[in-house]
C-alpha cells in the first residue's frame, strides 16, 4: 500500500462486536438496519438515549456474518464498547475496543488500495461524494500517510456532512436535528431500538426546528463551539470549519426572526451567511441564503 492510495484518519477508532447473537444484539440498539451492512457496504447509525438523543454514532462494516466493526471517534471508542457491554445481558456477543489493532482511512484516489492490506473498503453511506472508507491492520500501515485528516474534513465540511463531537455534542442533539433522516442514518421501517419512539414521532410530525446548515464568513471562522447569535439572542452553534466555510447547528425560526428584522447572524466577530446543504430538502432563511 502506498501513501498515495490512502490517507489515515488518526481521530477514528474501531469497536468490534462478534458472536452468535451479534446481529440481533445491534439491531435492537441502533438507528439503522444492521442487516444492510456487509463486506462491501457500510451502514451509518447511532446509539441513542431512551429520550432519543445521540450518545454515539458510527459507520458499521460486516466482514462476515455475526461479525461487525464500528468505525467511531477514537476518543469515544472505549466508552462505546463499555456502553454496549452494559446492554449485553445474556447475549452471546463479545464487544472490544480494537483501536490499537486497527486503523481507519479513506481512499485518497480512485486507484484501489492494495487488497492484501485491507480489512474493509466501502463507500461512505452518508454521501456518495465522500471518499471510500478503509479499515486496516495497524501492522500493515507503516508507510501510510497521516496527513489526510485535514483534506478529508475540508471535503466533508464543503458537503455539510456533520460529525458528532465536532458539529454537535453527544447527549444533546436529536437525530433529525443533525439530519440522520437525510444522510442515511436511520431506517424508519426497522423494528424497535433505543430511542425509536422519539425519532419516529419527530419524523411523522415534522417537528425538527433545528437543522444543520452551511455557514460562510468574510474571514476565517472562529473556533468550534462558538455561539451564533442574532442580536442579543442565541441562534445556534458553530461546528467545524475550513477557512471561511463551516458547518453550524441552527435554530431555523430564530434565524428567520433575526434576518427578517435585518439583524445579521454572528459567530464572534464574524458575520455569517447561511447555505443550504446540497443534500437537504429544507430551506434556510431566505434573507441569509448565500446563493
N, C-alpha and C positions, 0 to 999 in steps of 0.2 A: 504494500500500500504506500502510495506516495503522498507527499504533503499537498500536492495539487488536487488530489482526488477527494479528500475530506477535510473538514475543519472541526476540531473538537469543541464541545460546549462544556467547559470545566465547571459551570454552575449547575449542571444537571447530574442527578444520581439515579440509581435503579433499585427498585424493590421487587423481589421475586416472590411469587405465590405459586406453589406447586402442590399437587396431591389429588387424590381421588375425588374430592369434593370442591376442587378449586373453582370450576365454572359456576356451580350453584352458589358457592360462597360469595364470589364477587358479584354475581348477578343480583343478589339480594341486597347489595350495599350501594352500588354506584349508579350514576345517572344514565349511562348508555348501555346498549345491548352488547354484552361481552362476547356473545357468540359470533359477532361480526369480526372480531379480531382473529388474525391468522398469520401464517408465515410471511405473507406479502401484503398484509393490510393492518393498519393501526386503527385504534379507536380512541377518541378524546372523551374523557369522562371526569366526573368529580365525586368526591365523598362529602356528604353534607351533614349538617347538624339535623336533629329532628325538626327544628324550626325552619329548615330549608336554606341555611346559609352555608357557603362553601368553606370547608375545612382544609381540603387538599384537592388539587387537580393534577392530572397526569395523562400521558399517552400510554395505551395498553397494546402490547405485542404478544402474540402467542406462537412460539416456535413449534409447539406440538400440543396435542390435546391435554387438557388439565395442567398446562404449564404456561404461566404468564409473567411478563416483565412489565413493570410500571415505571415509565420514564417521568421523573418528577424533579422539582427543585432539590438540589443536593442538600441544602441546609435543612430541608424538612423530611428527608428520606427516613431517618431514624424514627422520627415522630410518626410518620405514616405507617411504618412497619409496626410500631408499638400499638397504634390505634387499631390496625387490622387484627393484631393478635388479641386485642380485647374482645373482638367480635367472634373469635374462633369457636368458643364453646366446645362442642363435640365434633366439629367439622374436621374431616381428615385432610388438613392442609398444613403446609409449612410456609411460614412467612419470614423473610430475611432481607436485611439491607445488604445489597450486593454492590454498593457504590465503590468500594475499594477494589473490586474484581472486574467491574465492567465500566465502560466509558460510553458516553453519548456523543454523537457527532452529527453533522449534516453533510450531505454530499455537496461539495463545493463546485462541481462542474457537472455537465451532462454525461461525462465519461463515468461508467460504473466503477466503484471501488473494487479492489481485489476481493473476490468471493471467499478466499481462504481465510481472510481476517474478519469476515463479517459474521455476527450472530443474527442480525436482523437488518433489513433495508426496506423501508416502507415509505409511501407518500404520506406527507403530513395531512392528517384527516381534517384539520381546521380550515385549510385553504389551499387550493391547487397551486397557487403561485409561491408558496413557501417551499424551501428545499426539502429533499427527501431526508428522512431521519435514519440514522445508523446506530446500531449497538455493536460494541467490540469488546473483546477481552483486553484488559489493561496491558497484559504482557505483549499484545500484538500491535501496540501503538507507539513504539519508541520514537519513530520518526515523524509522527503526525503533528500537525500544526495546532497550537493553542490560540492562534491569533484570529480565528474565525468568529469569535464571540461578538465583537463589535459589528462586523458586517452582517451577521445573522440578525442581530437586534435592530439594526438600521432597516433592513428589508422588512422585518416584522412590523416595525413602527410605521413605515410608509403604507403598509396594508391595513394598519389599525387593528391588528390582531393582538388582544391583550393577554398578559400572563399574570398569574397570581403571584403576589409578593412584590410585583413591580407596578402594575397598573390598578390593582385593587388589593385590599388587605384580607387575608384569610380570616374567616369568622365574622366578617362584616357585610359581605356582598351576597346578594341572591343571584342564582344562575342567569335569570333573564336580564338583570342589570348589566352583566358583563357578556351578554349575548351568546350564552350557550345554545339558545334556540336557533341562532343563525350561523353558528360555527361548528355545527355537528357535535355538540357536547351533551345532548340529551335525546333520548328516544322516548317519545310520548306514547308509544304503543306497547312498550315492555311492561313487565309486572312491577310489583312494588319494590321500592328501595327506600333507604333512609331519607326522609325529607320529601318524598314523592308527592304527597298531598298538596304541599305548599307550591311546589313547582307546577303541578297540574292546574291549580287554581289560578295562579298568575298567568299561565298560558291562555286559559279559556276566557278569563276576564279581561285580558289585555291591560293589566294594571302596572306595568313597568314604567314608572315615572323617571327613572334614572337609566341612562344608557351610555355606552362607550362612544366617544367621538374623537375625531382627529382635531388637533389644535395647531395653530401656526402663529408664531410671533415674528416681529420685525428684527429680532436678535435672538441669539441662543437662549433657550428657555431655562428657567430656574430648576432647582433640584426636585427630584421625585418626592411627592408628598406635599408639595406647596399647595396651599388652599387657593382655589379660584373664586373670585368674588365679583359681584355685580353691584357696585357701590358699597354699601355697608353690609350687604347680605351674602352669605356663602352660597355658591352656585355649584361647586364641585371640587374635585381634587386632581391635580396633575399627576400623571403616571410617568412612564419612561419617555425619554426624548432623545432625539438625534439632531443636534444643532437647533434649527428653528422649528422643527416639526416634532410633534409629540402625540401622546395618547392621553385622554382625560376621561374621568367618570363624571358626567354632567347631569344635574337635575334639570330636566327639559323645561318644566313650567317656570322655574326660577330664572333660567337663562332667557326664555321668551319675555318674561316680565321686564327684566333689565334692559334688553335690547329694544323692546317696544318703546321704552322711555328714553332711548338714546344713551343709556349708561353702558360704557364699554366693559367687557369682561377682562379681568386682570389676574395674573399669577405673579405675585411680587411686583416688580416694575414693568413687566411685560404685558402689553395689550394683546389679547388673543382674538383670532377669528376661528370659527368652528368649521369643520369639514365633515361631511357625511362619509363614513367608511364605504369603500367601493362595494362591499357585500351586504350593506344594510338595506332594510326595507322600511326604515323610518326616516323622517326628515329632521334636520337640525333647525333651530330657529332661523327664520329667513333673513333677518337683519344681520345675523352673524355668519351666514354661509360664505365660505371662501370658494367661490366658483372657479 
